[in-house]
Structures are given as structure tokens and as C-alpha cells.
Amino acid sequence: MGWTTTLCALAALIFRLNLPAIQLINYFMYPAQIALLLPFFRLGEKVFRRRICRSPFPHLPNGPRQPLGAIKFLWSTTWHAMVVWAVLAPLSTVLLYYVLLPVFRRVAQRIGASQPTVEAEAA
């Protein structure tokens, strides 16, 4: 069980959401998470002005021979990517909120307008 699974389960329990649906969405987001690794590595390089090798994973083939070098490389690269994510995630969340709020309000109005009222059902 990974961090995203644990965090999604915790959020579902706290906010009383549908746990299987949250885990299904989490499962389908894995390709996006993998696809965003390299862009966040590169942004971390630019923010911290530390150039990693041309290949994002140069020490991994040598991992069994040089495990400490691989761990050190991955730690600094991952740390820089996490800092960039921690800055961008709240900003993109606020942006998405304000972009999608009018859309969801329109959808809610349409759903509310299409449902029969209590008086219409009683008649």
C-alpha cells in the first residue's frame, strides 16, 4: 500500500466519500503520476539550479554496485521535485476551483431544473 492509497483512503473516511470510487480514481491516476515525474524533476533542476545527468536515472543501472550513489541521487532529485510540486499544487488547485466552479454550478442548475418538484409529484 502506497502513500497515495493511504491518503485517498484517509480523505474518503474524513469527508465521508465513496471509498471504492476514490481508490478507483487513484488507480487510474497512476499513469499521470508517472508521466509527471520527469517534468517535476526538470523543474526542480531549474528552481534549485542543479543539473542532473542527461538521463533522469543514471545511477539506477549501477544500483546493485553503488546503492548509496543511487539513493543519494534519487533523494536530492525527488526532494527538489517535491518542493516544486508543493508550490504548484495549491496554485493549480485554486485555479481549477475557480475555472470549474461556474461549470459545476450550471450543471447543478440544469439537474435541479429537470427534477420534478414535490408539488408536481403530489398532483
N, C-alpha and C positions, 0 to 999 in steps of 0.2 A: 504494500500500500504506500503510495507516494504522497508528497505534500499536497498536490492539487486535489487528490481524492479526499484526504483528511480535511482540508479547508472547505471543500464543497460540501462535505457531509456536515461539518460544523455549521456552516452558513444555512444549510437546509434545516437543521434542527433548531437553530436560534430563531430563524424567520418563519418557521413552520411551513416550509416549502415541500414540494413533492421530491423526496429523496431519490427515487429511481430516475426521474426526469433530469434532475441536476447531475447525477452521475453519468447519464447518457450524453448530456451536453458536454460534460467534462471529457468523456471518452472521444467524442467527435472533434474536440478542440485540440487534441494531441498533434495532428499534422500542422496546425497553425503554430503551435508552440515550437515544434521542431523547425519549421520554416523561419521563425523569427530569431532563432539562436544566432545565426551569423550576422544579421543586421544589428542586433544588440551588441555582439562582440565588436563589430566595426565602430559603432557609435561610442562604445566605451573606450576604444583606442583613441578616437578623436577628442573626446572630452578629457581624458587623462594624459593625452599626448604621449602615449606609449604604443609603439608599433609592434605588433606581434608578427610572427613569420607570415609569409605569403599564404601558406596553408593554415587554416584555423586550428588544426590538430597535429602539429609537427611531432610532438612527443609521444603520441599515442602508439605508433608502431614500435617505439622503443620502450614502452611502458614496462614490460617484464624485466628489461635490463636496467632501466633507470626510473623506477617508480617514483622516487622523490622529485625528480625533474618534471615528470608528468603532472604530479599533484600540485607542485608549485606553479606551473604554467596554467593549469586549469583553474586553480584557485584565484589567481590575480585576474585572469580573463573573465571568469564568472563573476567575481566581485564587481568589476567595472561594469559589466552588463547589468547586474542587479541594481546598481546605483542609477544607471540611465533609465532602467525600467521604473524604478521608484519615483523618478522625477516625471517621466512621461505618462505613467498610468493614471494618476489623479487628473492631469490636464486633459487627457483623452476621454476620461470618464465624464468630466464636466462638459466637454464639447459634445460628446454623444448624447448626454442627457438633454441639453438644450436643442440639439438638432432633432432628436426623436420625440421629444415631448409633444409638439404640435401634431405629429403623425399619430401618436397613440391617442391623443385627445379626439381627433377626428374619427378614428376607428371606434372609440368608446361611444361617441355621439351617434354614429351610424348603428351600432349594435343596440344602443338604448332606444333609438327611434324605431327600429324594426321589431322590437319586442312588444307584444300586446300589453296594454295596461290592465290593472286589476278590475277596473270598471267595465272594460270591454269583455273580459272573461266572464264576469258575473251576469251580463245581459244575455 
